[in-house]
Amino acid sequence: MKKRPLPAAVNGGHLPRSKGQQRSAASASEQAVRHDDESPFAQMDLTPTQRRFLSTFSVVGRIDRATEISQVGKWSHQGWMKRPNYREAYQRARRMAGDAIESEAIRRAVEGVRRMRFYQRRPIMVPQLDEVGRPVRDEETDEVVMTPYFEFEYSDTLLITLLKGLFPRRYGARSEVKMSVRSGQRVAGKTPQQCIEETLERLQQLAGVGSTASVSSD
């Protein structure tokens, strides 16, 4: 992972949310998914439970997590997969989940992930700067205000993988195909010696060379 420091003037951002805050935010988003009446599956021939499950799966991208959030039985999805209309809807949900994951991968590869840096398990603190790059001082104590230090991390491996998927001809792995022919085998009805002689004769005609060349086979 490549690391790039944030500009000093940006280091004064808010601290990352606590685990409790993250859980609350996740719960809120899950509730939004669970009760979303504008689901892309709303008009499909599905039961309300199936729509709720597929809407959740299209966001979280995991069967086990989707069953937990949507409060669906563990084996319900497997049973529903026997029905053609549900299989079609599930494939749509998979594509939606894949698009969401791809978007997140692009964001991580291009925009990077913002991470707080630590030293000996303590946040690294740096001076907070104003708009013109001067240290900000506390109005009461006149001390320089310190703020946690952040860096952006970028993944070259993830970026290369995305490029190979988007432009396989340009960035995909290239392979060479080699063929070995023994003197006793025939190519297009001719022995290798005959092919070589005809090729040399043709090259001499093109080059205007009158001399002859002899080639011996192995």
Secondary structure as UniProt FT lines:
FT   STRAND          2..5
FT   HELIX           8..10
FT   TURN            11..12
FT   HELIX           19..34
FT   TURN            37..38
FT   TURN            40..43
FT   HELIX           48..60
FT   HELIX           63..70
FT   TURN            74..75
FT   HELIX           76..80
FT   TURN            81..82
FT   HELIX           84..106
FT   HELIX           107..111
FT   STRAND          113..116
FT   STRAND          118..119
FT   TURN            120..121
FT   STRAND          122..123
FT   STRAND          125..127
FT   TURN            131..132
FT   TURN            139..141
FT   STRAND          146..148
FT   STRAND          150..154
FT   HELIX           156..166
FT   HELIX           168..171
FT   TURN            183..184
FT   TURN            188..189
FT   HELIX           192..207
//
